Amino acid sequence: MKNRIPPYVIIFLGIAFIFLLWFYPSQIPAPWFDEGWTLATARNWIENGQYARLLNNEPISATGMAWNFPVTGPIALSFYFFGFGVWQGRLPNSLFTILSIFFIYLLARKMYNEKIAITSILILLLGFPFPLLYGRQAIGEPAMIFYLLAGYYIFWRHLEKHSIVSFGAGMLLWGLALTSKQQALPFWTLSMVMAVLFASIRRDTFIFWTTLSAVSGTLIAWQGMLKFQHLLEKNLPLYGAPMKGLLGVTGWAPILELRVEALILIVVLALPILIGLIYALFLERSIGEIEENTRPLFYLRLVYWSLISSWLFWFVTLAMPWARYLYPPAFLGSIFIAVLIFKLTDGLNFSRVINSISIMLRKIRFTTEGLKAIFCIILLSYMGSIVINRHSFIFKVPNHDAERIAEYLNQSMPVDAYIETYDSELLFLVQRRFHYPPDQVQVELNKRTFLGQSVEIQYDPMLFDPHYIVVGPFSNMWGLYNSTVAQRDIWKLIYELPGYKVYERVQQE
């Protein structure tokens, strides 16, 4: 009975899933750029049986724009059973997020105790700081996080039980994680290398060879999955992929201004995680001491701590300072926030916290217990303010602009209309012929927009003779069509919504 999952944990997660799916409108936020490519690819997979994008109604490779099959496959299944729509496309990741929270609970309970496990999932369910936003979108992170967490938990089961099934399942799950989003590769690898190094130092032969085998097996599984991904797109023409210089505008940007922005973002959104990681490294002594018969837990803590720490270090030193890139370590790091809160409150004894503060104020004398209690109150207030501020930003009026412009285009455009756009959600929502720039253009646009580089965009939509140009949120942000639609003698504005403008080509005499 010791390992039985308390019923209230299942109830918590069930309520959270219902909230994410039904009470949290599917139009918050409006579909993102890479969501659109993935949704369009999944739809084409179901409708036409091809894992591909459509360019002028011709299938082309989705490599580099849509997420790989571990992400797109569940979305395609959702479309198959529930029809096509934004909420159907976001359903699988909502489920992945709830399952990830459940694995956070399982891992925290194994690494520490039941109270820390419950605190971890409450932190996430209350929305600190991102799961209600990124955890439900059709992007790569939610699936990647689920596969990673499930892999760590099942691999620990192998270390404890010596189960071949767990060993194989762990490698398979990690292979799916790396295939979903390769961003996890360096951090996962480092976490496993740390286990190998410590096992070598401590002469834990079983841990050493098992971990080394798991790394090798996972990398083989990952490469096999990439081969399968290539088979899905066999003989499809590439369209500017693989993109050159993409790493430099996403994951390798050692620019002082960007590094300051990343540090500010850590302080504003993820400071408790950083403090929790430092505490777990230097100060923890009394929470769940590792005994000889529970040594696998030492390695579980080691690899998990190494994964999150290296991810945060990369974010501060090299990554583009986007909150989305902070989401994975912030989600995974909820366990260490819970550890910190557990220690500051002497095992979640909040009455003792209040009593310590009142005694210190009454006697006007600083004590260790009183200062600990004050720090705890500051920490919880900080987290509460972030949740309120983030939710006041997220929980705004649902944005139906994408659906409204899609309805207009589907009803008003001729069936043979040829539309130029770089707003990928329209490729999913609108049943017309589309043209868009080669994938390499995205890299150049990001260099110009986010790195401030003077880059000339080598793309002219007029070469493809479109009948209409639709300028939506993303093509407007990049200024991709500004010079084209500025030619008033060629293009005229015929329809406008707050986020979109539709231009029609003027018939030349």
Secondary structure as UniProt FT lines:
FT   TURN            2..3
FT   HELIX           7..18
FT   HELIX           19..23
FT   TURN            26..27
FT   HELIX           33..48
FT   STRAND          53..55
FT   TURN            56..57
FT   STRAND          58..60
FT   TURN            63..65
FT   HELIX           69..82
FT   HELIX           86..111
FT   HELIX           114..125
FT   TURN            126..127
FT   HELIX           131..134
FT   TURN            135..136
FT   HELIX           140..161
FT   HELIX           164..180
FT   HELIX           182..184
FT   HELIX           185..202
FT   HELIX           205..232
FT   TURN            233..235
FT   TURN            244..246
FT   HELIX           247..249
FT   TURN            250..251
FT   HELIX           256..269
FT   HELIX           271..282
FT   HELIX           292..294
FT   HELIX           295..317
FT   HELIX           323..332
FT   HELIX           334..344
FT   TURN            345..348
FT   HELIX           350..363
FT   HELIX           368..394
FT   HELIX           401..412
FT   TURN            415..416
FT   STRAND          418..421
FT   HELIX           425..429
FT   STRAND          433..435
FT   HELIX           440..450
FT   HELIX           461..464
FT   STRAND          468..471
FT   HELIX           473..478
FT   TURN            479..481
FT   HELIX           482..485
FT   TURN            488..490
FT   STRAND          491..497
FT   TURN            498..499
FT   STRAND          500..505
//
